[in-house]
Amino acid sequence: MNNKDKISFEDALRDLEEIVDNLNNDELDLEKAISAYEKGMELKKICEQRLEEAKLRIENIKDENETNLKN
């Protein structure tokens, strides 16, 4: 398991927001801006994965409850 697998949704989102703020401030040189953008895209992907995992968990809970109510 690497660090990307360990980061929480909230931490990834916080880091992503910080990167966006830094990019919007226009204070980064080109290379740092590109690196920040690359990291931001990785964090975006992590956030999307965490949200998808949460959605699936919620759907499973909902399905289990509906099955239990029918029985």
C-alpha positions in Angstrom: 0.0 0.0 0.0 1.5 3.4 -1.0 0.8 6.8 0.4 -1.9 7.5 -2.1 -3.9 4.5 -0.8 -3.6 5.9 2.8 -4.7 9.5 2.3 -8.2 10.3 3.3 -10.7 12.1 1.1 -10.6 15.1 3.4 -6.8 15.3 3.4 -6.6 14.9 -0.4 -9.3 17.6 -0.9 -7.5 20.0 1.5 -4.2 19.4 -0.4 -6.0 19.9 -3.7 -7.6 23.2 -2.6 -4.1 24.4 -1.5 -2.7 23.6 -4.9 -5.5 25.4 -6.6 -4.9 28.5 -4.5 -1.2 28.4 -5.2 -1.8 28.1 -8.9 -4.4 31.0 -8.8 -1.9 33.2 -7.1 0.5 33.2 -10.1 3.5 33.1 -7.7 4.9 29.7 -9.0 7.4 29.5 -11.7 6.5 27.4 -14.7 8.2 24.1 -13.5 6.7 24.4 -10.0 3.3 25.2 -11.6 3.5 22.1 -13.8 4.5 19.9 -10.9 1.7 21.3 -8.8 -0.8 20.7 -11.6 0.4 17.1 -11.9 0.0 16.5 -8.2 -3.4 18.2 -8.3 -4.6 15.8 -11.0 -3.4 12.9 -8.9 -5.3 14.2 -5.9 -8.4 14.8 -8.0 -8.3 11.2 -9.0 -7.9 10.1 -5.4 -10.9 12.2 -4.4 -13.0 10.7 -7.2 -12.0 7.2 -6.1 -12.9 7.9 -2.5 -16.2 9.3 -3.5 -17.0 6.3 -5.7 -16.0 3.9 -2.9 -18.4 5.8 -0.6 -21.2 5.7 -3.1 -20.8 2.0 -3.5 -20.8 1.5 0.3 -24.0 3.5 0.6 -25.7 1.6 -2.2 -24.7 -1.7 -0.5 -26.1 -0.6 2.8 -29.3 0.5 1.1 -29.6 -2.8 -0.8 -29.0 -4.8 2.4 -31.6 -2.8 4.3 -34.2 -3.2 1.5 -33.5 -7.0 1.5 -33.9 -7.2 5.3 -37.2 -5.3 5.1 -38.6 -7.7 2.5 -37.7 -10.7 4.7 
